[in-house]
Structures are given as C-alpha cells and as structure tokens.
Amino acid sequence: MIIIHATFHVNPAKEAEFVNELAPLVSASQAEEGNIAYDLHKSVAKENVYTMVEVWRDQEAVGLHNSSEHFQAFVAKAKDYLTAPLDVQAFEGQPLNA
C-alpha cells in the first residue's frame, strides 16, 4: 500500500478557485482502479494550507494515476494557486491488525 501526503500552500486570493479546481480531480481519482482513499483536508492550524491524503493499492496504481488526464490537467494549473512549492511525501505501509 502506498500512502501519499501532498501539501498545498494556497494563495488566499485564489483559495475558492483552488478548491473548485480540485473537486473533479478528487472525484475522478476516487473512481480509479487501485485507489483506496483520496481526500482533501484543510489545516485548522495553518491558514490556507491543504493536504491531499492518498492511499493506493500499489506503485502501479500510483503510476496510472500520475499519468491520468485528470491528474495532468490539475498539475498544469496547480502553480497558479500556490504560494510555495508543492510538498509531496510518499510512504509504504500495511494495515495494522489491531
């Protein structure tokens, strides 16, 4: 299982537009084969900071997502909304048996 945290520092003047642009990406990504979760979270501690938390079945699913039309369309526009470089961290994990 691959877990990705993508942190966005969003220009406050473009925050509503940013969230609006992300809606189709989230919807299409959640429908992808190999997607377990794809959720946008807004920080309660930091103004205009969002984190996309993604969980994928495997690296192949991540690769297919990264080459998808909806992902590439958002990536092409993302820089217009950000005040800092996108911070992406990827983790390999397994569910815990509690």
Buried (B, 14 or more C-beta within 10 A) or exposed (E): EBBBBBBBBBBEEBBEBBBEBBEEBBEBBEEBEBBBEBEBEBEEEEEBBBBBEBBBBEEEBBEBBEEBEBBEBBEEEBEEBBEEEEEEEEEEEEEEEE
